[in-house]
Amino acid sequence: MTRPLPQLTAQNEFFWTSGADGELRIQECLSCRSLIHPPAPVCRYCRETTMGVRVVSGKATLAGLSVNHRFGFPDMPPPYVVAEVALIEDPRVRLTTNIIDADPDELALGQPVEVTFQQVEDVWLPLFKPAADQSAPTAMPTDEIPPEQFARYVRPMLGDKKFEDHSAITGIGMSTIGRRQMVPPLSLTIAACEQAVADAGLTYDDIDGLSTYPGLDMAGMGEGGVSALEGALGLRPTWINGGMDTFGPGGSVIAAMMAVATGMARHVLCFRTLWEATFGQLVKEGKMSPPMGARTSSWQHPFGAISAAHVLAQNASRHFHRYGTTRETLGWIALNQRANAALNPTAIYRDPMTMDDYLSARMITTPFGLYDCDVPCDGAVAVVVSAVDAAKDLAKPPVRFEAVGTQIIERLDWDQTTLTHEPQVLGQSAHLWSRTSLRPDDVDVAELYDGFTFNCLSWLEGLGFCGIGEAKDFLDGGKAIARDGIIPLNTHGGQLSHGRTHGMGLIHEAVTQLRGEAGDRQVRGARVAVASSGGLTPSGVMLLRTDG
């Protein structure tokens, strides 16, 4: 299979074919003269709709950099450089691309680069190489909103009453978590749901709402959503929810809270199933088709940037460049998760790990090595969200919702958004603290999304457990995030060692800790927990508490 090529449309064909005459073309707003990328029918800056196309110089600044070692295609074998470049004419426009004709070790952020084109079938891919004149002017992109200023853009609460006060988590469940379990994904979903319903002291007949993420059987990531579960169990929900355009995988829980608050349901069963390990094995055996087709609407895939790792690595490279972060900084997160997993019998990886183990592991895409990446697995997690008045009489004390953070402040495009942190973290974090009088010092346990170590670092800074750019010192030695540290982090092993459950496992662990049911890994006196979910996609974060 060769790399996926762009699907040409009336809106984007000018870009993907402009290299035929050696010129790079970008959409332009004819009203304010801003460059717009990706192409859109409206200008995001002045919102006028008179659009044109401008020939640009092809000169740019190297604004992000990752050397890919793991993924590849027959026509594009690793290693190769995935990069983001900022156009000289308007550094707000960043193109995902490849850097060619250069020694990766000699590339540096901020250096001038220039375009060249590679024709593949009917497409001319804009690639970049170091500029012939390395003293040429450069223009590094700057943040549209500096990381420290996101709170200024948070919308105030519309009233003094919070929808969070109307619901609570009353039940949790988790299927077996493992690599290549070779069982149908729906069986994993049902196992987790049965546990959660029983844990709440309910029966399926009590469940009047179903909520999931993403709702489709895509890339081996699920059982088929609400339709599959309802069909299997014969439920009659009054309210359902599913989809990817929500506040990360935990958005299914936030949606359930809204359904309860508005009286649409009293007991909502939220679930998330991952089946990636078995799916990948079946693809290798030729029993299932790989998810990626010959043509794509992605602006990253044609350059071999086929994983979220390639995109997030650009942000990590800029965080390293701006704040002096190192691979060891990320390593302390990986080591912490592994130490916690050693106390969790359901974790996939429990063997001890040292910093030497972390640093010597094979590279995936710089700066991420093997242990910076979460563990693809098979497993399902379920949560029951109930009305507060109904929760009082159920099997276990309810875990209450204190606040949620959901506001989108930055761009959603993966390569056009926040420079130095995981996109969709800083805005949601600022929004969370605007909905509660609690502060970071009040949090006893943090279960933060760790699809990659850098996700976790971004949430730690975004939520204020350390200052922006201060993670290098805060994480040094790993003591601050240990179970007896300043903020115990991902106490079940996180997705890095427990397994990739897309944030729902983090909510499961937060509830387990607040109930005091975590056994050897229990954080003493845990009464407030924060749990986040989402990586690059729209994210969400919630603050949970006990009444006791």
Secondary structure, DSSP 8 states (H G I E B T S, - for coil): ----EE---TTTHHHHHGGGGT-EEEEEETTT--EESS--SS-TTT----EEEEEE--EEEEEEEEEE-S--BTTB-SSEEEEEEEESS-TT-EEEEEE-SS-GGG--TT-EEEEEEEEETTEEEEEEEE-S-TTS-------SS-GGGGGGG----SSS--GGGGEEEEEEEE---BS---S-HHHHHHHHHHHHHHHTT--GGG--EEEESS-S--TT--S--HHHHHHHHT---SEEEE-SSSSSTTHHHHHHHHHHHTTS-SEEEEEEEEEHHHHHHHHHTTSS--S--SEES-SSGGGT--SHHHHHHHHHHHHHHHH---HHHHHHHHHHHHHHHTT-TT-S--S---HHHHHHS-EEETTEEGGGB----EEEEEEEEEEHHHHTTSSS--EEEEEEE----S--STTTS-SSS-TTSHHHHHHHHTT-S--GGG-SEEE---SBHHHHHHHHHHTTSS-TT-HHHHHTTS-TTSTTSSS-B-TT-IIIII---TTHHHHHHHHHHHHT--GGG--TT--EEEEEE-SSSS-EEEEEE---
